Amino acid sequence: MLTLDDVCVRADGQQILGPVSIALQPRTLTAVVGPNGAGKSTLVKAMSGEIHPATGRVRLDGDDVATLAPAILATRRAVLPQASAIAFPFTVFEIVQLGLRQRGGLDASARRRIVAEALAIVDLARFGDRLYPSLSGGEQQRTQLARVLCQIGAPVETGRAKLLILDEPTASLDVRHQVDVLAVARRFADAGGAVVAVLHDLNLAAGFADRVLLMQSGRIVADEAPEPLLAGGQLADVFGIRMVVLRPAGWLRSAVLPDFPSLALSG
């Protein structure tokens, strides 16, 4: 579906990403984790076509992302950025409806229905008339997710899987909504699409992802399923902090915590 072949990104004369060669498949949720400045956002910007690599190619179903017209690209992949600053007094409904610009053949009734469904999915069903700038940071983030869901539509259309890219989608959310947002991403993948999510919470990555890309200094240093990655000790090396892996009775997946006792002793 999406392939990166020896992709390198440079800025100010310095290589900040790469070389990276990976392939993403439909029906998968891939989490990208790593310390601040590791290159996570640069990686997903290269995946989405927002930035073009200095060397290498990014291909979506065989098409070079750099050569696809923006209007075409918008129908095949959608991106939720880290932040979306909007100062104008648009309503939530108006913001979400922007996601439908590239989806033709919809009358006013269909557009209202699709927007309402997207708002319900992100737990903002009664927020359509609210002014976007009046929302909390978490509510704004969920509004933007609803917009992205309107843009991408069904996970699969005409036999082609679509790609959803989420850059720190849970950063400003409370615990319940963090889980809800990753559940939306998980359902999108299970229905045939592909999802890439940049996450800081390792437990969300472990709980929802099929695959975890661990980044350090602009490179992917591990590419594994969550369980072996948690067990292998590489997370502690990359983040520079001891970690404890837990598997409570009845849990389907493991969880990870910083080694708080050792931190207290070192302080």
N, C-alpha and C positions, 0 to 999 in steps of 0.2 A: 504493500500500500504506500507507505512513506519510506523512502530510503535516503540516507545521507552517505555520500561517497567521498571520503577523505576531505571533509569540510573543515576549512580554517577561516576564522574571522579575525581581522586586524583592526585596530583603532589607534590613532596617533602613532603609527609606525610600530606598534607592538602587537604580537599575536595574543589575543585574549581567549581564543577558543580553538581547540583542535590539535592535531587532526582527529575528526570524529567520523566513524563509519558505523552506522546502525541501520536496522530495518524494523519498522513497526507494522504489525499485522492487525486486521480487523478483529473485533471481539476481545480486545485487550485494553487494560488500563495500565499505563506506564507512569510511575512516579519518578520525578527527578528531585534528588535531595543532595545536600552538600552545604558546606559553610558559606557564610556571606562572601560574595566576590568569587565564588567558585566557577561562575559562568553559566549558571542555570537559566537565567533570563535570556542571555545571549543565545544559548542553544535553542530555546523555543522560538525566539525571534527569527533565527535562521530557518527553523522548521516551517514557520508560517509564511516566510517570504518577506517579512518586514525589513530584514536586513539581508543583503546579498553576501555570500562568502567571497573571500579573496581568492580562494582556490576550492576546488571540489564542486559537487552538484547536490542539490536537494530535489528529489523527484517525488511527485504525488501521482500514483498509478502510472508511472512511466513518463509523465510530463514534467519538464523542468519548471519548478515553481517560479523561477526568475522570469520566465517567458510568458507565463499565463496572465491574461488580462485581469485586472483587479475584480471586475464584475464576475468573471468566471470563477476565479479563486474563491470569492466570497460564498459561492454556492457549494463549494466542496470542502471547505474548512472554515471554522469560526474560532475566534480568539478572544478570551477574556483576559485583558491586561491586568497588571497589578493595581492600577488606579486609573480612574477616568474623571478628570476634573471638568465639571459643567457648571458654569456660574449663572447661566440664563434660567429663568423660571419656567422650565418645561415641567409638565406633569409626568408622573411615573408612566402613565399610559403612553404619552408621546415619546418618551425615551425608549420604551420597549418596542413600540411600533416601528422605530427606525430599523430594527432588525429585519423587517419585511421588505425593505426597498428593492432587493434583488429577486424577490419571489413574485413573479408575475401571475396573472390569472386569478387574483383574489379580489372579490368585491368587498365592500365596506363591512358587511356582516361577517364574512369569513375572517377578515382582519381583526375585528373585535373579539371574535371567538378564540382565535389563536393567541392573541395577547392575553386574554383572560385565563386561558389554560396555562400559559407560561408563568403568569403571576401566581396562580394557585400552586404550581409546582415548587416555587421558591418561597412559599408561605407569605405572599403579599397580596392575597386575593382582594382585599378591601382597600388597597393603596393606590388604585388607578388614578384618582383625582388629586392625590397629594402632590405638592411641589417637590421636585427632586432635591433642590438644595436644602430643604427642611428635614430631610431624612438623616438618620444616624449613618455612620460609616458602613456598618454592617448591612443596613437596609439599602444603601446605595449600591453596595457590592452585589446584593441579591437582585436588585433591579437590573444591573448590567448583565448578570447571568441570564435573567429572563430574556433580555434583548438578544443575547447570543443564541439562546435556544430557539428563538423565533427565526433568527438568521439561518441556522443550520437545518432546521426542520427534522425530518425523519433520519435516523442513523444510516439507513440504506435507501437509495432511490435508483431506479433503473439498473439494479444489480451492482451498484457501486457504493462501497462503504465511504462514509464521511469521517472527517477528523475534527475533534474538539480539543483545543489547546487552552489550558487553564493555568495562568501564571499567578501563583499564590492565591487561589480562590478562597481560602479560609482565613486569611490574615486578620481580618477585622471582625470575625464572627464569633458568637458565643459557642459553647461546646455543642449544644443541640444542633445549631444551624451548620456547624462544621461537618457534623455527621450527615446531616440532610443533604448538603451540597455534594459530598463525596458519594452519597447514595444515588443522586441524580446522575453523576458521572458513571457510576458503576452500571446503572440501568442502560445508559446510552451504549456502553461497550457491550453489555450482554445482548443487546438488541441488534448487534452487528456492526456498530461503529468502532472507532478507535479513539482513545482519550490519552492525552499527555497532560500531567498535572505537576507543576512545581509546588512542592510542599516543604514546610519547615518542621511540621509535626511528624516525627518518625512513626508514631503509632497509627496515624491516619494512613500513611504510606503502607505500613505493614498490614493494616486491617482491610484495605480496599484494593490495593494494586496486585496485578499479576506479576509485575516486573518492576524492579527498582534500578534506576541509573544513579550511581553515586559519583558525584563530581568533585574534583579538587584541581585548583589552578588551571581551569580551562579544559580539563581532560576528563573523560569517563574512566574512573579507576576501578569500578566494579559494575557489573551488569548481571543481576541475578534475581531469582524469585525472593520474596521477602524473608522467608524462614532461613534459608542458608546464609543470607546476608547478615541477619541479626546474630546468627550463631557464630559467624566467622571472625568477629573481632575487628573487622576493618572499619566499621563505623567509629569505634573508639579511637583508632589511629587517625582517621581523617578529621574528626571533630576535636581531637585533643582532650578527650575527657573519658574517664572510665564509665562504662555502662553496665547495667544489670538487665538481663533478659528474663522475663517472667512468663510463665504459662499456667495461669490459674486453672483449677479443675473446671472442665466444661467449656473452656474457651476454645474456639476453632483456630485461633492464631495467637502467636506470642505478642508480648508488649515489651517495651524497653524504657528504662528509666536511667537518668544520671545516677551515679553512685554517690548519693547525698552524704552518707557517713564519711566517705573519704574526702569529699569537698569540705565538710565541716572541720575535719582534722587538719587539712592543709591550710585552712584559713586561720 
